[in-house]
Amino acid sequence: MAATFRRRLRKGAASTAVTALVLAALTASQSPAATKVTAADGQQPTRPPSDTPIDGGSRYYTDLPPLNSPVPPRGSHPRPDGGAVITGPAQAGIPATVLAAYKKAESELAAQNAGCRLPWQLLAGIGKVESGQARGGAVDAEGTTVQPILGPQLNGNGFARITDTDGGRYDGDRTHDRAVGPMQFIPSTWSQGGPVGAGWGADGNGDGKRDPNNVFDAALAAGHYLCAGGRDLSVQQDLDRAVLGYNHSEEYLRTVLSWYEFYRHGSFEVPDGKGVLPVRRDGGTGNGGHAGDRTEGRKGHGRHTGGAAGQSPRPGKTPRPGKDGPDRPTRPGGPGHTPGRPGTPTPKPTPKPPTRPAPPAALQRVGTKDLTATAGTDFTTKPQVRAEDAAGKPVAGVPVRFTLPTATDARFPDGATTATVTTGKDGLATAPTLHAGDRAGTFTLRATAAGRTLPAVGFDATVKAKAAPQPAPVADTLTRTSDKQLTATAGKAFAEDAVEIKATYQGKAVAGVPITATMITSDPGHPVPNDRGPYFKDPQATGDDKDEPVRTLTGLTTDADGLLKLPKIYTDSHPGTFLLRLTTANGTTLTVTLKVAAPATR
């Protein structure tokens, strides 16, 4: 898996190799290892409020997706000589390494938090708006940006005011924080803002480091944040709340969701460094130098206004369609351009928002009200509700959230305390299998329509204590069913089923009596397990172990008639008289004599 994955990451890496070598020297002084994590002289680090956006409220790209279908244009695959892809609906092209990072994050979150339902296209939408997919895929083979991507200085001038919290370790700024990397985390959220103060930083590429400048690390960290708080991103309210937590702006939400919907309808992979870069930025009013901080400085994308891709236009200059910026809309939702047709403006309406489920008038319980299970087992009945409109007809597409109280240790799969299920065409939503905890007692499971103010439906549940184990049947007598002498020749076996035992209690046969069979020494004063003479073979053993001598057998029980036939008994090379002792759990014993004769001599 790792080798295959690496080959994919290296696709297009040659296009950035030279740039990476040049930038390595230019940015060496900003290396994390060269900077101590201390606050600037005379300033105390400012811990941002808990509701501070992940990117600190920085500016972001506001270009909207094109109207044309997001499929690869004819001839859009990279040429063998590594040349640029042909233009067309190129905004649907995502650089190979960046796309791999989004999909890897989706896969890991699906395994860790299946209830979140994180789609990689949402990460792509945020990555497009925050950094233009890491500046069109300007990353090395490991997914690290070839130069830092920095947001404006968060000095309170139009943005949040956050004095330095990382000593410049991530952003190179020892006075104030800046958003960093392809997903634009501010240092205080990368290292401090996550669960239990630990930060959202993640290691997405398994190199043992958490680097906000690495697209694998940043994408996984963004996924963890979007899924936090039990969010189910298939629920529109949770989706909106998660995106707004990144940057609390309705325009930001609309722009991200526009790209999210665009990528959901199709996308394709392009080489690293060949991604189409957005142009227009908005979302902040400060003069923190955001545009300059995110200036790409790369050639080969000079179709945009300002020469280098991603630069803001020069003051006083108005972009001219077909000359300065054929793909640049003058404003979100305003006149745009169809890629591949320079100078031909086309209307670009705001994409339609995702279809929302029909509003239900009520949730109705379906089937039994009460749930019962024994501690440590699954409930056999799954809670189920139906969403209905005012006329009593089923309503499809309604997210229903099943919630367990904190007083119980019952859980849904993967230890979850909540589960969100969307109603089907029949209006039904069925909760996942519910596992009873170890504590006996009662609790109430509640079902609510997520995002709706409808009365909750309650299911009373009872967890019964485990039944006390029943004592094993006892016998007061063990006897052989035959008085035939048991003999064999050394190196041979006794007759098949030579020993049959009957267990009785007060003269009546007893079924299910556990019996242990042990070969013991013939010392009447101190019999102990024997290490020579007759033996059994382990019926469960395989390979070289199947012929190994076993001189104690456990787990033997009498049948419905109180009878037990012992497995076949073998002998080694030692002749003599040997003893077999049979013992019940309550101490009843029977000793059987086994005689082994020496082989006949010639």
C-alpha positions as CSV (number, residue, x, y, z in Angstrom):
1,M,0.0,0.0,0.0
2,A,2.7,2.4,1.0
3,A,4.7,1.8,-2.2
4,T,1.6,2.3,-4.4
5,F,0.7,5.4,-2.5
6,R,4.2,6.9,-2.9
7,R,4.2,6.4,-6.7
8,R,1.0,8.3,-6.9
9,L,2.3,11.2,-4.8
10,R,5.3,11.5,-7.1
11,K,3.2,12.1,-10.1
12,G,4.0,15.6,-11.4
13,A,6.6,16.1,-8.7
14,A,9.3,17.0,-11.3
15,S,7.4,20.2,-12.1
16,T,8.2,21.5,-8.6
17,A,11.6,20.0,-8.0
18,V,13.7,23.1,-9.1
19,T,11.4,25.5,-7.3
20,A,11.8,23.4,-4.1
21,L,15.6,23.6,-4.3
22,V,15.6,27.4,-4.7
23,L,13.1,27.9,-1.9
24,A,14.9,25.6,0.5
25,A,17.7,28.2,0.7
26,L,15.3,31.2,0.9
27,T,13.2,29.7,3.7
28,A,15.9,28.0,5.8
29,S,15.8,30.8,8.3
30,Q,12.1,30.1,8.9
31,S,12.6,26.4,9.6
32,P,10.7,25.3,12.7
33,A,13.9,23.9,14.1
34,A,15.5,27.3,13.9
35,T,12.9,29.1,16.0
36,K,12.2,28.7,19.7
37,V,8.5,28.6,20.7
38,T,8.5,31.8,22.8
39,A,6.4,34.9,22.7
40,A,7.8,38.1,21.3
41,D,9.7,40.3,23.7
42,G,7.3,42.2,26.0
43,Q,4.2,40.4,24.9
44,Q,2.2,37.6,26.4
45,P,0.7,35.0,24.1
46,T,-3.0,35.6,23.6
47,R,-5.1,32.4,23.8
48,P,-7.9,33.0,21.2
49,P,-11.5,32.7,22.4
50,S,-13.1,29.3,22.0
51,D,-15.2,30.5,19.1
52,T,-12.2,31.9,17.1
53,P,-12.4,30.5,13.5
54,I,-9.9,27.9,12.5
55,D,-8.3,30.3,10.0
56,G,-8.6,33.3,12.3
57,G,-11.1,35.0,10.0
58,S,-8.5,35.5,7.3
59,R,-9.2,36.5,3.7
60,Y,-10.0,33.7,1.3
61,Y,-10.6,33.1,-2.4
62,T,-14.2,33.9,-3.5
63,D,-14.1,32.7,-7.1
64,L,-17.1,30.6,-7.8
65,P,-17.1,27.4,-9.9
66,P,-17.8,27.6,-13.7
67,L,-21.1,26.6,-15.2
68,N,-19.7,24.0,-17.5
69,S,-19.8,20.3,-16.6
70,P,-16.9,19.3,-14.3
71,V,-15.4,16.6,-16.4
72,P,-12.0,16.4,-18.0
73,P,-11.9,18.3,-21.3
74,R,-10.8,16.3,-24.3
75,G,-7.0,16.1,-24.4
76,S,-6.7,17.4,-20.8
77,H,-4.4,14.6,-19.7
78,P,-0.7,15.6,-19.2
79,R,1.5,15.3,-22.2
80,P,4.4,12.8,-22.1
81,D,6.8,15.8,-22.0
82,G,5.3,17.1,-18.8
83,G,3.7,20.1,-20.5
84,A,0.6,21.9,-19.2
85,V,-2.8,20.4,-19.5
86,I,-5.2,21.8,-22.1
87,T,-7.7,24.3,-20.6
88,G,-11.4,23.7,-20.5
89,P,-13.4,23.0,-17.3
90,A,-10.0,22.9,-15.6
91,Q,-11.3,24.1,-12.3
92,A,-12.5,20.5,-11.8
93,G,-8.9,19.3,-11.9
94,I,-7.3,18.7,-8.5
95,P,-3.5,18.3,-8.2
96,A,-2.6,14.6,-7.7
97,T,-1.0,14.8,-4.3
98,V,-3.6,17.2,-2.9
99,L,-6.4,15.0,-4.2
100,A,-4.7,11.9,-2.6
101,A,-4.5,13.8,0.7
102,Y,-8.3,14.6,0.7
103,K,-9.2,11.0,-0.1
104,K,-6.9,9.6,2.5
105,A,-8.4,11.9,5.2
106,E,-11.9,10.8,4.2
107,S,-10.8,7.1,4.5
108,E,-9.3,7.6,7.9
109,L,-12.3,9.5,9.2
110,A,-14.6,6.8,7.9
111,A,-12.7,4.3,10.0
112,Q,-12.4,6.4,13.1
113,N,-15.8,8.3,13.1
114,A,-18.2,6.7,10.6
115,G,-21.1,8.7,11.9
116,C,-19.6,11.9,10.7
117,R,-19.9,10.9,7.0
118,L,-17.1,13.3,5.9
119,P,-16.9,13.6,2.1
120,W,-13.5,14.4,0.6
121,Q,-15.2,16.9,-1.7
122,L,-15.9,19.1,1.3
123,L,-12.2,19.2,2.1
124,A,-11.5,20.0,-1.5
125,G,-14.0,22.9,-1.3
126,I,-12.3,24.3,1.7
127,G,-8.9,23.7,0.3
128,K,-9.9,25.6,-2.9
129,V,-11.2,28.6,-1.0
130,E,-8.4,28.7,1.5
131,S,-5.3,28.2,-0.6
132,G,-6.3,27.4,-4.2
133,Q,-5.5,23.7,-3.6
134,A,-2.1,24.5,-2.1
135,R,-1.3,27.0,-4.8
136,G,-2.3,24.7,-7.6
137,G,-0.5,21.7,-6.1
138,A,2.9,23.4,-5.4
139,V,3.9,20.6,-3.0
140,D,6.8,18.1,-2.9
141,A,6.5,14.3,-3.2
142,E,5.6,14.0,0.5
143,G,2.8,16.6,0.3
144,T,4.7,19.6,1.9
145,T,4.3,23.0,0.3
146,V,7.4,24.2,-1.5
147,Q,7.1,27.5,0.3
148,P,5.0,28.5,3.3
149,I,1.4,29.6,2.6
150,L,0.7,32.4,5.1
151,G,-2.4,34.4,5.9
152,P,-2.4,38.1,7.0
153,Q,-0.9,39.1,10.3
154,L,-3.7,38.7,12.9
155,N,-3.0,42.1,14.5
156,G,-6.6,43.2,15.1
157,N,-6.6,45.5,12.1
158,G,-9.6,44.0,10.3
159,F,-8.9,40.5,11.6
160,A,-8.9,38.8,15.0
161,R,-6.1,40.0,17.3
162,I,-3.9,37.1,18.3
163,T,-0.5,37.8,19.6
164,D,2.2,35.2,18.9
165,T,1.5,31.8,20.4
166,D,4.2,29.7,18.7
167,G,7.3,31.9,18.8
168,G,7.1,31.9,15.0
169,R,7.6,28.2,14.8
170,Y,4.8,27.7,12.2
171,D,4.3,31.2,10.7
172,G,7.7,32.8,11.0
173,D,6.0,35.7,12.9
174,R,7.1,36.4,16.5
175,T,4.7,39.2,17.1
176,H,1.3,37.9,15.9
177,D,-0.2,34.7,14.6
178,R,-0.9,34.0,10.9
179,A,-2.9,31.3,9.2
180,V,-0.6,28.6,7.9
181,G,-0.6,26.0,5.2
182,P,-2.9,24.7,2.5
183,M,-5.9,24.5,5.0
184,Q,-4.9,27.7,6.8
185,F,-4.8,26.8,10.4
186,I,-3.6,29.5,12.8
187,P,-0.9,28.2,15.2
188,S,-3.1,28.5,18.2
189,T,-5.7,26.2,16.8
190,W,-3.1,23.8,15.3
191,S,-1.4,23.3,18.6
192,Q,-3.9,24.4,21.3
193,G,-7.4,24.7,19.9
194,G,-8.5,21.1,19.6
195,P,-10.0,18.6,22.1
196,V,-8.7,19.0,25.7
197,G,-6.4,21.8,24.6
198,A,-4.3,19.3,22.6
199,G,-4.8,21.1,19.2
200,W,-6.2,19.9,15.9
201,G,-2.7,19.2,14.5
202,A,-2.6,15.7,12.9
203,D,-0.1,13.3,11.3
204,G,-1.7,12.4,8.0
205,N,1.2,10.9,6.1
206,G,2.7,8.8,9.0
207,D,6.1,10.5,9.2
208,G,5.8,11.1,12.9
209,K,5.3,14.9,12.6
210,R,2.3,17.3,12.6
211,D,3.1,19.9,10.0
212,P,0.4,22.4,9.0
213,N,2.4,23.0,5.8
214,N,1.9,19.3,4.8
215,V,-1.3,18.7,2.9
216,F,-1.8,15.2,4.3
217,D,-1.5,16.5,7.9
218,A,-3.6,19.6,7.2
219,A,-6.4,17.7,5.4
220,L,-6.7,15.1,8.3
221,A,-6.7,17.9,10.9
222,A,-9.4,19.7,9.0
223,G,-11.4,16.5,8.8
224,H,-11.1,16.0,12.6
225,Y,-12.3,19.6,13.2
226,L,-15.3,19.3,10.8
227,C,-16.4,16.1,12.5
228,A,-16.0,17.4,16.1
229,G,-18.9,17.6,18.5
230,G,-20.7,14.6,17.1
231,R,-21.5,16.3,13.8
232,D,-23.1,14.3,11.0
233,L,-22.1,16.1,7.8
234,S,-25.0,14.5,5.9
235,V,-27.2,16.8,8.0
236,Q,-27.3,20.3,6.5
237,Q,-27.4,22.0,9.9
238,D,-24.2,20.2,11.0
239,L,-22.5,20.8,7.7
240,D,-23.2,24.6,7.8
241,R,-22.1,24.8,11.4
242,A,-18.8,23.0,10.6
243,V,-17.9,25.2,7.7
244,L,-18.9,28.4,9.5
245,G,-16.5,27.3,12.3
246,Y,-13.7,27.5,9.8
247,N,-14.5,31.1,8.9
248,H,-17.7,32.7,10.3
249,S,-19.0,34.3,7.1
250,E,-22.1,33.6,5.1
251,E,-20.3,34.4,1.9
252,Y,-17.5,32.0,2.9
253,L,-20.2,29.3,3.6
254,R,-21.8,29.9,0.2
255,T,-18.5,29.8,-1.6
256,V,-17.3,26.6,0.0
257,L,-20.6,24.9,-0.5
258,S,-20.6,26.0,-4.2
259,W,-17.2,24.3,-4.7
260,Y,-18.3,21.3,-2.7
261,E,-21.3,20.8,-5.0
262,F,-19.2,21.3,-8.0
263,Y,-16.7,18.6,-7.0
264,R,-19.5,16.2,-6.1
265,H,-20.6,16.3,-9.7
266,G,-17.1,15.3,-10.9
267,S,-13.4,16.0,-10.8
268,F,-10.2,14.7,-12.2
269,E,-6.6,14.5,-11.3
270,V,-3.9,16.8,-12.8
271,P,-0.2,16.8,-12.1
272,D,1.1,18.6,-9.1
273,G,1.8,22.3,-9.9
274,K,-0.7,22.3,-12.8
275,G,-3.9,23.2,-10.9
276,V,-5.9,26.3,-11.9
277,L,-5.5,29.0,-9.4
278,P,-8.4,31.3,-8.2
279,V,-7.9,35.0,-8.2
280,R,-10.4,37.0,-6.3
281,R,-10.1,37.3,-2.5
282,D,-12.5,38.6,0.1
283,G,-13.6,38.0,3.6
284,G,-11.3,40.4,5.5
285,T,-11.1,44.2,5.8
286,G,-7.7,44.5,7.3
287,N,-4.5,45.5,5.5
288,G,-2.6,42.6,6.9
289,G,-0.9,42.0,3.6
290,H,-2.8,38.8,2.9
291,A,-2.6,39.0,-0.8
292,G,1.1,39.6,-0.7
293,D,1.5,36.7,1.7
294,R,-0.3,34.4,-0.6
295,T,1.3,35.6,-3.8
296,E,2.2,32.6,-5.8
297,G,5.1,34.0,-7.8
298,R,4.9,31.1,-10.2
299,K,5.1,31.3,-14.0
300,G,2.9,29.3,-16.4
301,H,-0.3,30.5,-14.9
302,G,-0.1,34.1,-16.1
303,R,-3.6,34.1,-17.6
304,H,-4.7,35.8,-14.4
305,T,-4.5,39.5,-13.8
306,G,-1.3,40.7,-12.2
307,G,1.1,38.3,-14.0
308,A,1.8,35.7,-11.3
309,A,-1.1,33.5,-10.5
310,G,-2.9,34.4,-7.4
311,Q,-1.7,38.0,-7.0
312,S,-4.2,40.8,-6.4
313,P,-4.6,43.3,-9.3
314,R,-2.5,46.4,-9.1
315,P,-4.3,49.4,-7.5
316,G,-6.5,51.4,-9.8
317,K,-6.5,48.7,-12.5
318,T,-9.8,47.1,-13.5
319,P,-9.6,43.6,-15.0
320,R,-10.7,43.4,-18.6
321,P,-12.4,40.1,-19.7
322,G,-10.3,38.3,-22.3
323,K,-7.1,40.3,-21.5
324,D,-6.3,40.7,-17.9
325,G,-8.2,37.8,-16.4
326,P,-10.5,35.6,-18.6
327,D,-11.5,33.4,-15.7
328,R,-12.0,36.1,-13.1
329,P,-15.5,37.1,-12.1
330,T,-15.9,40.8,-11.3
331,R,-17.9,39.7,-8.3
332,P,-19.2,36.4,-6.9
333,G,-22.3,35.4,-8.9
334,G,-21.6,38.2,-11.5
335,P,-20.3,38.1,-15.0
336,G,-17.7,35.4,-15.5
337,H,-16.1,33.5,-18.3
338,T,-16.3,30.0,-19.8
339,P,-12.9,28.4,-19.6
340,G,-11.3,27.7,-23.0
341,R,-13.2,30.6,-24.7
342,P,-11.2,33.8,-24.0
343,G,-13.1,37.0,-24.1
344,T,-16.6,35.5,-24.0
345,P,-18.4,36.6,-20.9
346,T,-21.2,34.3,-19.7
347,P,-23.6,34.7,-16.8
348,K,-22.6,32.9,-13.7
349,P,-25.6,32.6,-11.3
350,T,-25.1,31.4,-7.8
351,P,-25.3,27.6,-7.7
352,K,-28.4,26.2,-6.2
353,P,-28.0,25.1,-2.6
354,P,-28.3,21.4,-1.7
355,T,-31.8,20.1,-1.6
356,R,-33.1,20.1,2.0
357,P,-35.4,17.4,3.3
358,A,-39.1,18.0,3.5
359,P,-40.1,19.3,6.9
360,P,-42.0,16.8,9.0
361,A,-44.8,17.6,11.3
362,A,-44.2,14.8,13.8
363,L,-42.1,11.7,14.6
364,Q,-44.1,8.6,15.4
365,R,-42.8,5.5,17.2
366,V,-43.0,2.3,15.1
367,G,-43.3,-1.1,16.8
368,T,-42.6,-1.9,20.4
369,K,-42.1,0.9,22.9
370,D,-40.0,-1.0,25.4
371,L,-36.5,-2.5,24.7
372,T,-35.0,-5.3,26.8
373,A,-31.6,-7.0,26.8
374,T,-29.3,-8.9,29.2
375,A,-26.2,-7.1,30.3
376,G,-23.4,-7.5,27.7
377,T,-25.6,-8.6,24.9
378,D,-27.3,-6.8,21.9
379,F,-30.9,-5.5,22.0
380,T,-32.8,-7.7,19.6
381,T,-35.2,-4.9,18.7
382,K,-34.0,-1.8,16.9
383,P,-35.7,1.5,17.8
384,Q,-37.6,2.8,14.8
385,V,-39.5,6.0,14.0
386,R,-41.5,7.4,11.1
387,A,-41.4,11.0,10.0
388,E,-44.9,12.2,9.0
389,D,-46.3,15.4,7.5
390,A,-49.5,17.1,8.8
391,A,-51.6,14.7,6.8
392,G,-49.9,11.6,8.3
393,K,-48.0,10.8,5.1
394,P,-44.3,9.7,5.3
395,V,-41.6,12.2,4.8
396,A,-38.3,11.1,3.3
397,G,-34.9,12.7,3.8
398,V,-35.4,13.7,7.4
399,P,-32.3,13.2,9.6
400,V,-33.3,11.5,12.8
401,R,-30.8,11.5,15.7
402,F,-31.0,8.7,18.3
403,T,-29.4,9.8,21.6
404,L,-28.4,7.7,24.6
405,P,-28.4,9.3,28.1
406,T,-25.2,9.7,30.0
407,A,-26.5,7.4,32.8
408,T,-26.2,4.3,30.8
409,D,-23.2,2.4,29.3
410,A,-25.2,1.0,26.5
411,R,-23.7,2.0,23.1
412,F,-24.2,2.1,19.4
413,P,-21.5,0.5,17.1
414,D,-18.0,1.9,17.7
415,G,-18.9,3.0,21.2
416,A,-21.1,5.9,19.9
417,T,-23.7,7.5,22.1
418,T,-25.6,9.1,19.2
419,A,-26.5,7.9,15.8
420,T,-28.1,9.9,12.9
421,V,-30.2,8.0,10.4
422,T,-32.0,9.6,7.4
423,T,-35.6,8.5,6.7
424,G,-36.2,6.6,3.5
425,K,-39.1,6.8,1.1
426,D,-41.3,5.2,3.6
427,G,-40.4,7.8,6.2
428,L,-38.8,5.2,8.4
429,A,-35.5,5.7,10.3
430,T,-34.1,2.6,12.1
431,A,-31.4,3.0,14.7
432,P,-28.2,0.9,14.5
433,T,-27.9,-2.2,16.7
434,L,-27.8,-1.2,20.3
435,H,-25.4,-3.0,22.7
436,A,-26.3,-3.3,26.4
437,G,-23.6,-2.3,28.8
438,D,-22.5,-4.2,31.8
439,R,-24.7,-2.2,34.2
440,A,-28.2,-3.4,34.9
441,G,-31.0,-0.8,35.0
442,T,-33.3,1.3,32.9
443,F,-32.9,4.3,30.7
444,T,-34.7,6.2,27.9
445,L,-33.4,6.4,24.4
446,R,-34.7,9.6,22.6
447,A,-35.2,10.2,18.9
448,T,-35.3,13.7,17.5
449,A,-35.5,15.3,14.1
450,A,-32.1,17.0,13.7
451,G,-32.5,20.7,13.2
452,R,-36.3,20.6,13.8
453,T,-38.3,21.6,16.9
454,L,-40.5,18.6,17.0
455,P,-41.4,16.6,20.2
456,A,-38.9,13.8,20.9
457,V,-39.9,10.2,20.8
458,G,-38.8,8.1,23.8
459,F,-38.0,4.4,24.0
460,D,-37.8,2.9,27.5
461,A,-35.0,0.4,27.7
462,T,-34.2,-2.2,30.4
463,V,-30.9,-3.9,30.9
464,K,-31.2,-7.1,32.9
465,A,-28.4,-8.5,35.1
466,K,-26.7,-11.6,33.8
467,A,-28.2,-14.8,35.2
468,A,-26.1,-16.5,37.9
469,P,-24.3,-19.5,36.5
470,Q,-26.0,-22.8,37.2
471,P,-24.1,-25.3,39.3
472,A,-22.7,-28.2,37.4
473,P,-24.6,-31.5,37.8
474,V,-23.1,-33.8,40.4
475,A,-22.7,-37.5,40.7
476,D,-22.1,-39.6,43.8
477,T,-21.0,-42.7,41.9
478,L,-18.9,-43.4,38.8
479,T,-18.8,-47.0,37.5
480,R,-17.5,-48.8,34.4
481,T,-20.1,-50.3,32.2
482,S,-17.9,-53.4,31.6
483,D,-15.8,-55.5,34.0
484,K,-13.5,-56.7,31.1
485,Q,-9.8,-56.4,32.0
486,L,-8.1,-53.6,30.0
487,T,-4.9,-54.8,28.4
488,A,-2.6,-53.7,25.5
489,T,0.9,-54.4,24.2
490,A,3.6,-51.7,24.6
491,G,3.6,-49.5,21.5
492,K,0.1,-50.4,20.6
493,A,-3.3,-48.9,21.6
494,F,-6.1,-50.2,23.7
495,A,-9.3,-51.2,22.0
496,E,-11.4,-48.3,20.6
497,D,-13.7,-46.9,23.3
498,A,-12.3,-49.4,25.7
499,V,-13.3,-47.4,28.7
500,E,-17.0,-46.3,29.2
501,I,-18.2,-44.6,32.4
502,K,-21.6,-44.1,33.9
503,A,-22.4,-41.3,36.3
504,T,-25.3,-41.7,38.8
505,Y,-26.7,-39.7,41.7
506,Q,-28.7,-41.7,44.2
507,G,-29.0,-44.5,41.7
508,K,-30.2,-42.3,38.8
509,A,-28.1,-41.5,35.7
510,V,-26.9,-37.9,35.5
511,A,-26.4,-36.0,32.3
512,G,-23.9,-33.2,31.8
513,V,-21.5,-34.2,34.6
514,P,-18.0,-32.8,34.0
515,I,-15.3,-35.3,34.3
516,T,-11.5,-35.1,34.3
517,A,-9.4,-38.1,33.2
518,T,-5.8,-38.3,34.4
519,M,-3.1,-40.9,34.1
520,I,-1.5,-41.3,37.5
521,T,1.3,-43.2,39.2
522,S,0.6,-46.4,41.0
523,D,1.9,-45.2,44.3
524,P,-1.1,-45.7,46.6
525,G,0.2,-43.3,49.2
526,H,0.9,-40.4,46.8
527,P,-0.5,-40.8,43.3
528,V,0.6,-38.0,40.9
529,P,0.2,-37.4,37.2
530,N,2.3,-39.9,35.3
531,D,4.9,-39.0,32.6
532,R,5.1,-42.4,31.1
533,G,2.9,-45.3,30.1
534,P,-0.6,-45.0,28.5
535,Y,-1.7,-41.6,27.1
536,F,-4.4,-39.8,25.1
537,K,-4.0,-37.6,22.0
538,D,-5.4,-34.0,21.9
539,P,-8.3,-34.1,19.4
540,Q,-7.9,-30.4,18.8
541,A,-4.2,-30.5,18.0
542,T,-2.9,-30.3,14.4
543,G,0.4,-30.7,12.6
544,D,3.4,-31.9,14.6
545,D,1.4,-31.6,17.9
546,K,-1.4,-34.0,17.0
547,D,0.7,-37.1,18.1
548,E,2.0,-35.5,21.3
549,P,1.1,-37.6,24.5
550,V,-1.6,-36.0,26.7
551,R,-2.1,-37.6,30.1
552,T,-4.8,-35.3,31.4
553,L,-8.1,-34.6,29.6
554,T,-10.6,-32.0,30.8
555,G,-13.9,-30.8,29.4
556,L,-15.4,-34.4,29.3
557,T,-19.1,-34.6,30.1
558,T,-21.6,-37.4,30.4
559,D,-24.4,-37.7,27.7
560,A,-28.1,-37.7,28.2
561,D,-27.9,-41.2,29.6
562,G,-25.2,-40.4,32.0
563,L,-22.6,-42.2,29.9
564,L,-19.1,-41.2,28.9
565,K,-16.9,-43.0,26.4
566,L,-13.2,-42.0,26.8
567,P,-11.1,-41.3,23.7
568,K,-8.7,-43.9,22.4
569,I,-5.9,-44.7,24.8
570,Y,-2.3,-45.3,23.4
571,T,0.8,-46.8,25.0
572,D,4.5,-45.9,24.8
573,S,7.3,-48.4,25.1
574,H,7.0,-49.0,28.8
575,P,5.2,-52.2,30.0
576,G,3.6,-52.5,33.4
577,T,0.5,-51.7,35.4
578,F,-0.8,-48.2,35.2
579,L,-3.7,-46.3,36.7
580,L,-6.3,-44.0,35.2
581,R,-8.3,-41.8,37.6
582,L,-11.6,-40.2,36.7
583,T,-12.8,-37.3,38.9
584,T,-16.0,-35.2,39.0
585,A,-16.2,-31.5,40.0
586,N,-17.7,-32.5,43.4
587,G,-14.9,-35.0,44.1
588,T,-16.4,-38.3,43.2
589,T,-13.6,-40.6,41.8
590,L,-13.1,-43.8,39.9
591,T,-9.7,-45.5,39.4
592,V,-9.3,-47.8,36.4
593,T,-6.4,-50.3,36.0
594,L,-4.6,-50.4,32.7
595,K,-2.1,-53.3,32.0
596,V,0.6,-52.9,29.3
597,A,2.4,-56.1,28.3
598,A,5.9,-56.2,26.9
599,P,6.2,-57.0,23.2
600,A,6.7,-60.7,22.4
601,T,10.3,-61.7,21.6
602,R,11.4,-64.1,18.9
